[in-house]
Amino acid sequence: MKMIFDVEAKPKFNQLLVFAFQQVLAIMAATIAVPTIIGLPAQIPAAILGAGIGTIVYLLFTKFKSPVCISSSFAFLSSLGVALAFGYLGIIVGGILAGLVYVVIAIVIHFAGTKWVSKLMPPVIIGPTVALIGLSLAGAAMGDIVKANASVANGGYNLIGLLCGLVTFVTIVICSVQKKRKGLRLIPFIVGIGVGYCLALIFTLIGHFAHVDYLMVLNWEPIVNNFSPVTFQSFLDYPRFALVEGIKEISEGRVLLTAAGFGEIALAFIPVALVVFAEHIADHKNLGSIIERDLVEGEPGLERTLLGDGVGSIAGTVLGICPNTTYGESVGCVAITRNASVRTILVAACMCILLSFLKPVMVVLQTIPSCVMGGVCLTLYGFIAVSGLKMFKDIDLGLNKNLFTVSAILIAGIGGLSIQIPYAIDGNGTVSKVITITSIATALVLGIVTYAIINAIEKKEKDIPDDEEAESLMAAPIESGSTYDVGAEEPAKEESAKSEE
């Protein structure tokens, strides 16, 4: 895929601002979802601040060679639930431990190189895993595209919401493929969100004056609450990031973190971080295939991307609220707009930091309907899945080794197989606390184990000649015009040919 703007390109200043804001919009939905899911919706500005700071740290470590934003990671949702029981200090400790896992692996790679990583996770594992990342998010995107934001009553399926989401999607498609106005091809998400938002606004106004709640797609509550009453903080406010809240806990004598709690947090974050390491490789392989650069074994290299992700995750937690990770939405934005300029990512990070302090902008962004963002994600997640599927062209699925590996990853991941590790049992013998490893991480581990087992068997039986007829479980294609008799060893067409002779 040829980039309109390569990694080192310098778009014009006005273009840069527009491109950067598009990246911000692309990562916004998932960024604000994490603090909401863990029960801290007031920390949305902190999550956006953490994304901006974490991305800048990542860019510094990767020498501005890898054009992707990092932001709040969904992989640590269950871990954050454990840490939250110990207050904000627990979240800070968890984020630091997760980041240190990346740092330690980066140190190992510095001395041992990356060949062991390539052997552990070849394309037959990375390809389906990348595809799985996009496919596993499909349910969330399609759940959002049929939602309205107006009220609890409209929280279920809403046909008007679906219309707004599909209009958003179609607008993005039209902007991306048309050739007459090249400027629109660079900002399809901004145009799509704008059109979808305007349509939702029209239906909401009609519903308001006609007293029909079903048509009220937009939710004005964030704006109303922000300006009731109007104060200085209605316009400018600082994010309540984890470090500030942690200092408050210490000064007010509300420290909940104990030595036993530290152990629980370590048990909740470190195993997940080890698995997310594999997702980190998959994301960078995917991004590298899009911009046609090897980010893992070339420049900046896996050592630097891991350091950037790890230290950026620590910064994103301490000066934000959640551990960070590279965002598939950001990668999808690069793929669709064909803009890989790392300056765009830098400006987007600065925008996140600035926007986190501007309260009116924060509340307006919160009013973007779920259905509109669902239309956006329909394209973003699709591109992630297709990027993984493109890697299949280098995979020989005629070999059982590859066939079993790909099957294990796709079926386990799409089926939602997760691993729940109990680490606390109450008095009556029932499990009270578990660590959950996500379905993507579980599928990835299953794929690695499957591939390793088959490799071990092949190595042990390397001197045994292959049975070519039983080489693969995949049936060979039937030639056109062939007919077969049940129980016959050869096709009937051969007998017919002989009789003709």
N, C-alpha and C positions, 0 to 999 in steps of 0.2 A: 504494500500500500504506500504510494508516494505521498509524502507529507507536503502540504502547502508551505508550512513553516517548520523547518528542522529544529533540532534541539538548540543550536547556537543562534538561531535566527533572531532578529531584532525588529518585531512589528512596530509600526508607528504608535505614538503614545496613545492616541484616541482608540486605535484598534486594541492596544494592550489592555486598556481599561475594560473594554467590552468583553474581550476574550476571558479576562480574569474573573469578571463578574459571572460569566457563564460557568466557569469552573466552580465558583462558590455556590451557585444554584444547584449544580450537579451533585455536590456532596452534602447539601444542606439537609435534605430529608433524613438521611441516615444519621447525620451528626446529631441532630436534635432528638432523634428517636431514642438513643441510648440512655441519656439522663431521664427521659420520660419513662422508659420501661422499668428502670431501677427505682422509680418513685421520687426522683429529684427534678421535676420539671422546672423549678426555679433556677436550676443550674444550666439551662440551655445556653445562655451567653458565655458561661465558663467553658462549656464544651467547644463552642465556636472559637473562643480565645485559645484554648489548648490545641485545636486543629491548626490555627495560624502559627503559633509558636513552634509546635512540633514539626510542621512542614518546613519552616525556615531552618531548624536544626538538621532535619533530614537533607535538605539541599546543601548545606554547608559540608556535611560529612561525605556526600556523594559528589562533591566538586561541581555541582550544578550540571550533572550529566544525565540525571534521571528525572524526567518531567512527570511527576505524579504527586498529588496531595496525600497527606496522611491525616487520619482523623479517628474518631471514636470507634473502637473495635467491638463488634457484636460477639466475637469469640469469648470475651471476658465477662459476658452478662451474668452468668451464674457465679463467677468468681467475685464480681463486684457485689453481688447479693450477700456473699459471705463476709466480705470486708466491711460492708455498710453496718453490720451489727456491732462493729468496733469503732464506729464514727468515721469522721473524715481522716483521722490519722491512720485508720485501717486501710482506707482507699489509697492514701499516699504510699504506705508500705507495700501494698499489693502492686501498684504501678511501678515502683522502683524495682521490686523483685522480678517482675515480668521483663522490664527493660534490661536488667542485668543478665538474664538468660541469653538474650541476643548478643550482648557484649562478650560474654564468655565464649559463645559459639564463634563469634567473629575472631577472637583471639586464637581459638583452635585452628580456624581456617588460615589465619596468618602464618602459622607454623606448619600446618599439614597440607595446605593447598585446597583446591575445590574438586579434585578428581573423585574423592570419596563421595561427595555430594552428587556428582553426575551419575556415579554407579548406583547410589542409593535411590535416586529419583530420575530415571531416564525419561525420554519423551512419552513412553507408553504409560507412565504414571502421571506426569505433569499435564499432558493433553487432556485426558478425561477429568482430571481434578479441576483444571481451569473451566472446562465446559460445565462441570458440576456446580461451580461457584455461581455461574449465571443461572443455571436451571433451578438451583435450590432457592434462588431469590424470586423465581417466577410467581410463586404463590403469594408472596408479600405484595408484589407489584399488582397482580390481578385482584387482590383483596382491596388494595387502595383505590383502584380505578373505578370501583363501583360504590365508593363511599362519598357521602356529603359531610361537611363539617359543621352544619348549622346547629344541630341540637342532638340530644341523646336519642330522640325519637327518629331522627334521620340517620342514625349511626349504622343502620343495616344497608341492604341493597338499595341503591337509588339510581333509577334509569337516567335522570338528568345528570347525575354525577358521571355515569358511564359515557354519556354523550360528550360532556366537557373533556373527559379523559381521552376519548377517541379523537376529538377535534384537535387536542394538543398533540397527540401522536401523529396524525395526518399532517398537521402543520410542520412538524419537525421533519417528516419524510419529504414533503414538498420542498422545504427550504434546502435540504441536504442534496437533493438530486437535480433540481433545476439549474440551468446554466446561464440564464439571462442576467440574473442579478447575483454576482459572485459574492457580494457582501453578506447576503442571507445564508450562503453556504457555510460561513464561518461562525454564525451566531444562531443556529437553529433552535437551541434550547431556550434562549431568551425570547425569541419570537414565539415559539410554541407555548411557553408558559404565559406570555403576555396575552396571546389569543385565547387560550383556555381560561385564564383569569377573567378576561373581559366578558366572555360568554357566561361564566359562572356569576359574574356581577349582574348581568342583565336578568338572568333567571331569578337571582336573589331579590332584586328590586321588584320584579313582577310579583314574586311570592309575598314580599312585604306589603305591597299595596293591595294585593288580592287576598291577603290573609291565608295563603296556602303554604304551610310549612314545608311541604315536599319539594317546593321549588327553591327554597332558601339554602343554596349550596355553600355560600360563604359564611364563615363564623366571625362575627365582629367583636366577640368578647375580649380578645387580647387588647384591641385598641381601646375599647370602652373602659376596661379595667385600668389601663395605663394612664388614662387622662381623667380618672375619677378618684380623687381630685387632681387638678393640674398642679404639679410641683416641678422643682428643678430636676428631680430624678426622673420625671416623665420624659425628659429630653436627653439627659446625660447621666449615666450610672455605670459604676464599675462592676464587673462580673465577680460573684462570690466564689472564687476558685478555691480548690482544696486546701492550699497552703494557708490562706487567710482563715478559713473555717477551722483548720487544724490548730492554728495559733489561738483562736478563740476558745477552743476546747481546753487547751492547756491553761490559759489565763483565767478561765471561769471554773476550773477544777472539774471538768466534765470528761476527763480522759477515761475511755473505756478499754483501750488497748492494753492487754496483759501479755506475759510471756507465752501462755497457752494460746492466746489469741493470735500471736505472731506465728506460731506453728500452724494454726488452722489456715491463716492467710497464705502462708508459704505453700501449704498443701493444695490450696485452691488455685493459685496463680502459676506456679512453676510448671506443673504438668501440661497445663493449657498452653503456656508460652512455648514449650518444646514442640508441641504439635503445630502451633501457628507458624513456627519456623518454616515448616514445609509449605504452608500457604504463602508465606513471604516469597519463597523461590518460585512458586507457581505464578504469582502476580508479576514478578519481574521477568519471567520467561515470556509471559503473555505480552507485557508492555514491550519487551525487546523484539518480539515478532512483529508488532505493529509498526514500530519506528525503525525496524530492520537494523538493530544493533544488539550485540550480546552484552547485556547488562550484568550477567552473572560471572562469566569467565573473562569478559573484556573490560571496558571502562563503564562505570567506576569499579566494578567487581563486587562479588558477593560480600566480601569483608566490609567494604564501605557502606553498602546498602543496609547490612545488618546493624552496623554501628549507628547509622542514621536513624533507622527504625527504632532501635533500642533506646538510644539517648533521647530521640524525639518523643518516644512513648513516655519516658520518665518526665520530660519537660511538660508534655501534654497532660499528664496526670497531676503533677505538683502545681502547675500554673493553669490547670484546667480542671477536669473532673474524671477523665477516663483514660486508660491506656490506649494508644493509637496504633493504627496499622495502615498500610497502603490501601487506597480505596479503588475498588473496581469501577465505581462510578466515574472517578477521575480518569482512569484508563479508557473507559468507554467514551468519555468526552473527547479525549485525544484522538481516538479512532474515528469517530464520526465527523469531527470538525477538521481532521487532518492537520491539527495545529499542535506540534510537539515543542514549541518554544518554551524553554525552562523559565524564561522571564515571565511568561504568563502565570506559571505556578507560583513564582515569587510574589508577584503582585496580588494574586489571589490570596496568598497567605497573609500579606499585609492588610488586605481588605477584611479578612476574617477578624484580625486583631482590632481594626478600627470599628467594624460593625458591632463587635461585642460590647462596645461602650455607647453606641448610639441606640438608645431605647426605642425611638419611633421605628427605626428600620427593623429592629429585632421583632417588634410586634407585628409589623406589616408582613414580614416573611412568614410569621407563624400563621397568618391568615390564608396563605396559599392552600387551596383545598387539596385533600388527599387524592381526589380523583385526578387533578391536574398533574400532581407529582407521579401518580400511577402511570399516566400517559408518557411521561418522561422516562420512567424506569422501564417501560415496555421496550424502549429502544436501547437504553443503557445496558440492561441485564441481557438482552438478546445479543448485543455485540460481544459481551464477555463470553457467553456460551459459544458463539460462533468462532471466536478467537481460539478457544480450546479445541473445537471440532476441526479447525484448519490444521492442527498439529497431527491429525490422524493420517494425513497424506504420507507421512514418513513412518507410519506404523503398519507392519505386516500382520493383519488380523488373521491370516492363514495359518499362523503359528499358534498352537494352543497356549503357549506361555503368555503371549500378548492378549489372546482372547480371554483367558481366565482373569488376567489382571484388570483389563478394562471393564469386564463384566462385574467384578467385585466392587470396583470403585463406583460405577454408575448406579448399580442396583442398590447398594448399601446407602449411597448418598441420597438418591432420589426417594428411596423408601423411608428415609429419615432415621436410620439406625444411629443411635447415640450410645455413649458409654456413661453410665452413672456409677461413680465410685463412692460407696458409703465410707464416711470417716467419723461418724458419731452415732452411738446407739443409746437410746434412753433406757429407763429403768425396766420397762416391760419387754425389752429385747427387740424393739422395732427400730428401724433406721430413721434417724431424725435429721441428718444432714448428709448431703451427697455433693460430689463434684461432678459436673456434667461436661463431658467432652462432646462438642458439636458433631452433627452428622457428617459435615464435610471433613472435619479432622479425623473422625472415625473411619470414614471411607478411605481417606488417604493412607492411614496406618494399615488398614486391611489390604490395600493395594500393594504397599511396600512389603508387607509380610508374605503375601501370595507370590509376588515376583521373586522374593528372596528364597522361598521354599522351592520353587520350580528351578531356579538357577542352581541351587544346591543339588537337586536331583540330577539335573543335566550334567553337572560337573562330576558327580559320582558315577554316572552311567555313560560317560563320554566315549568309552571304547565299545559300547554296544551299538551295532549298526541300526540306523533308523528304519522303521517300517514306513516306507513312503506312502503307501495306500492309507495308512492310519495317521498321517501327519497332523491333520486338523479335524476338529469336530465340525467345521464349516463344510457343508456339502459343496462339491464342485458344480459349476453351472452346467446345465444340460444343453447340448448343442441344438440349435434350431432344426426342426424336422426329424429329430430322433424319436424312435419308438422303442419301448422296452417291454419284454415279456417277463412276467413274474417268475422268478427263479432262474431266469437265463443269465449266463455269465457275460454275454456280449449283446450289444444292441441288435434288435431284429433287422435294422437297416443294413447291417453287414451281410446277413444271409440273403437279403433281397438283392444286394449288389452282385453277389456271387452267381445267383440264378440268372441275372441279366447277362452276365458274361457267357 
